């Protein structure tokens, strides 16, 4: 049983729901050939009234036409993967839409701050405990219908073979490398909670899981109709052909609570960028098969 209590992300208030700016016809989506199909392996489209659609956003870098996924924490903060920050996170757009191809300028917000985990630079090439976690701050209002995600209050529900729900805007076909740009979700299970101190291994060998473009996206425990965020999509594991059909590694955000609390406060107080500059390829042969 999951007991709901005070927010464990102390200092991060719930989002204030406000209206969008006036409508615009300008489109910020992917090219049609990139966004014509949907993401997440073996999943289904997320409806607008479902929880992942209300708490998930696309992180789109128009300079390299690359996609990541993020979860809303409140106070204009988005939780994502450190490798999603790329070379210049100030160029990233936070997009509020279940379809990137259908998004327009009223659905986008510029990034005014980003902080990657302070140990990401030294651990990112490791096979375990890579600290692949980051916070992004966007400027402007939050559209009506979006809210902060519920965070899992403790680790008691995280057990081997526990059912978990994954969501993201990534590829739907890991072999053909197609399907980026539409929010989808799928159910799978935890393969190992003992994989690493700060990371959990998720099962993908049954045709359901995350892929490139789902990086930074959420993993939930669903209890009594409530979606509780516990993980951030990082990379594939034992996926020698890079087809997203083996195992995936998720950063356990409960391990990083103090880091999240400290850096959320820092971003709320001051817009700042603190990250490791790197080329961002989002699943085009990236080291460690980051998603």
Secondary structure as UniProt FT lines:
FT   TURN            10..11
FT   HELIX           32..35
FT   STRAND          44..45
FT   TURN            48..49
FT   HELIX           51..55
FT   STRAND          56..61
FT   TURN            62..65
FT   STRAND          66..74
FT   TURN            75..76
FT   STRAND          77..80
FT   HELIX           82..85
FT   HELIX           89..91
FT   STRAND          92..95
FT   TURN            100..102
FT   HELIX           105..107
FT   STRAND          108..116
FT   TURN            118..119
FT   HELIX           120..123
FT   TURN            124..125
FT   STRAND          134..138
FT   TURN            144..145
FT   STRAND          150..151
FT   TURN            156..157
FT   TURN            160..161
FT   STRAND          163..168
FT   TURN            174..177
FT   TURN            180..181
FT   STRAND          184..192
FT   STRAND          199..203
FT   TURN            205..206
FT   TURN            212..213
FT   TURN            215..216
FT   STRAND          218..223
FT   TURN            224..225
FT   STRAND          226..237
FT   TURN            240..241
FT   STRAND          247..252
FT   HELIX           253..256
FT   HELIX           257..269
FT   STRAND          273..274
FT   HELIX           287..289
//
